Each structure stands twice: as structure tokens, then as C-alpha cells.
Amino acid sequence: MLAALMVPATAISLSPPVSTGPVLDPIGPEPDISRVVPLARKQLRKNVSENNSDNVPRYRYGEGRIAPYSIRDQWCVAFSTWVWGQAGFDSYLGTRYLRQSQDRSLVAIQVRDMSRWAKRNGYWSYRAKPGYLVAYGRSHMGIVVKADRKGRAVRSIEGNKGDRVSRVRIEMSDVTGYISPAPLKPDQVISRHSASADVE
């Protein structure tokens, strides 16, 4: 079951992002979308999960140290944007609701907020690519690992799916769209109609 994300009372509301506080290393990595999926797979291999649905993801099946993207709350968006940050992408810092994660990075926390920001600012797409985020309505988000030839995501790695970092086969009926880590050019933005491909 997909867990709904609510805006926590302690969320940081930024509009536009404020330059104070720890964000990302200013001399961080060059943004590179090819790094996103390997970074997500690395977290998958670390067997990250919660203990008793406590919303504190830990390594070694919930028995090890706290994962760096923990916000001690629903963490699917935090996981996805933390991975983006590790790959050098910080565009999500333009979203309205951010929170400091366990490693003191700022991460986005809400699917609806990320989706609205992406649509307003040219990051939203109905065609997936590995490294994009896949949005499930207002409640869940993951990282696209594989897309078919029509641009539909078919595999993802997601945080807080079954209380763990999980590999997921995507049901297209649940997907509302995809978010690119970098602004899309006008010719890359396609309509929902042109993205509804034939069933394979």
C-alpha cells in the first residue's frame, strides 16, 4: 500500500530556496544523470529498512546506522532527492517544502509539492528516462531505473516502499508523470496523449 505524504509541521518552507544552512557541498560533483541509477542501486544493496514502520531507515535490514536520507518521517521523496543530490543535481531545492536529512543535506519531502514545482518550471514529463523520478499521484515517488522504448517507466528503485529501499515493477495505471533532474527543452516536453503507448 502506498503511504500518503503529509506536510510535516516541522517542514522548512522556502520560496525561493534560502542560502543559509547546510545544503549541498558547493564544490560538489558535476551533475550527471548517469550517476543516479548506480547510486540508487548502491543504497538498494545496503539492505535499508525500517524497524516496525518507525520511518527511520537504517542499514543492514534496520539494524545498522541511520541512512543519510532519513527525515524521521515518510521518506520516499527524501530518498529520491538525496540520490539526485549525490549525483550533483540540486534543482529540487526550488521546491516549497524541504527538510534537513540525517546527513544535514536539504531534501524535498512531498510528492505533490515536487510535482507542482516540476510542472511550473519545465521539469515535468510524460516520458521516462533512467534517473528521472516517477510520481504516483500525491503519495509516492521513486527513481526510474528502466524505461521501455515508448518512454514508460517499467522498473524503479524506491525508498519507503514496504518500509525499505526496494526494487519495484511499475504499474502504469498508478503513474501521474516523471520529473527530470534538469530543465527540459521545449521539444522534450510531450503531452500525456503522446505518452500513452501501446501495451507490450
N, C-alpha and C positions, 0 to 999 in steps of 0.2 A: 504494500500500500504506500502511496506517495504521501509524505508528510508535508502539510501546509506550512509555509513560512509566514510568520507574522513579524511586523517590525518591532524589535525589542525596545523596551523603554530606554535602554542604555545605548541605543544606536547613535552613532555620530552622524548628524545631518550636515552635509556640506553642499553648498551650491554657490559658486563653483568650488572645487577642492581647495582646501586651505594648505598652505605650505609649511605649517608648523607641525611638530611631532614627527615620529619616525614613519616613513612611508616606504620607499624602496631605496636601495643604495643608489645615490645619484650617479655613480660611475658603474652602474650595473651592466649586465650583459646587453649587447645589441639585440633588439627584438628579432626573433627568428621563429616563425611558426613551425618549422621542422623540429624544434626542441620540445614543443608542447606535449605531443603524444609520448615520447620517451620518458619525459618527466612524470607524466601521469602513470605510465606503466611501472616506473620505479616505485611509486607510492603503493601501487597495487601489490607488488611483490613483497612489500614490508608487512603485509597482513594487518592493516589498520582496521580496528573496530572499536566499538563502544562496549562498556560493561553495563549490562542491564538498562540499555537505552538511556544512558545518562548524558548523551550529547557531548561527551569528552572523548574524541577519537584518540586511541593510543596504539603504538606499535606492538607487534607480537601478539596479535589477537586480543588486544585490550589490556595486556599485562605489562607493557613496557612504558617508555616515556610518552608524554603527551605529544601528539602530532603538531607541527608548527602552524597548521591552519585551523586549529581548534579555536572556536569562539565561545565555547561552553553553551551552545545553543544550536539550533538546526544549522547544519554546516555544508550543505551541497554547493551553495554559491561560493562560500568561503573557500572550499577546496578548489573549485574551478578557477576562481580568480587568483588564488595563491599560486597555482601552477602557471597561469599566464604571467604573473609577476616574476616567477623564477625564469621564465623564457624571455624576459625583458619587456613585456607588454604592461603598460600602466594606464591605458586609456580608460579602464573601468573606474579609475579614481574620479572621473567626472560624474559618476552616479550620485544620487542623493544620499543614500544610506550606506555608510561604511562602518567598520568596527576594527579595532586593533586585535589581531590574532595572537596566538601563543608566542610566536617569534617576533612580535611587535610590528609586523607588516600591517598595512591597512588593506582590508579585503572587503569586497561587496558582500551583502548579506541577504538580498531579497530578489527573487526571480522577477516579480512584477516591475520593480524599480529598474533592474538591468534591462528588461525588455523595452520599457518605455524609453529609457536613455538610448538604447541601440536604434530604435525606430526614429527618434528625433534627430539623431546625429549621424546617420548613414552607416551604421554597423550591422543593421538587421538584414537578414537574407532568408529566402525560402529555399536556398540551395546550400547543402552542407559541404564542408571540406574538413579533412583531418586537422584538428587544432581549434576549430570553431567550437562554440558552446551550443548545446542543444537545449531548448527550453520546452518544458512540459507545462503548458498553461501557466498558472500562477504559483505552482507548488514545487517544481523540481527542475534541476539543471545538471548537466554533465558535459563531459568533453568528448567530442566526436573523434572516434578512432578510425572508423572506416565509413566511406560513403559509396553508394553504388554509382553507376555511370550516369544516372539521371539526377544525381545530386541529393539523394535522400540518405540520411544517416542510417546505417544499419547496425553499427556497434558503437558503444561508448564506454568510458570509464567514469564512474560517478562516485562522489562522496555522499555519505549518509543514505545509501541505498541498502536497505536491510541492515541498518546500523553499522555499515562498514564501507570501505572503498571496494567497489565491485565492478566487474565487467558485465555489461548489460547489452542484451539484444533489444533494439528499439522497436516499439510498436508505433507505426506511423500515425495511427489514429490519435495518439496522445500528443504528438508534436505540434507546437504552435509556430516554431521557426528556429532560426540559428543566428548566432551572434559572432561576428568576425572580431578578432583582436585588433585589427587595423581598419581604418575607414575604407569603405568600398567605393570604387569608382562608379559613376552613373551606369555604365554598361554592364557592371557586375550585379546590380540590383535587379532582381527579377520578380515577377508577380507570383502570387500564390497559385494562380491558374497554370502558369507555365511550369511550375514545380511539381504539379500533381502528375506524376509519371505513371506509366503502365505498370501493372503488377507483374513481378518477375516470378 
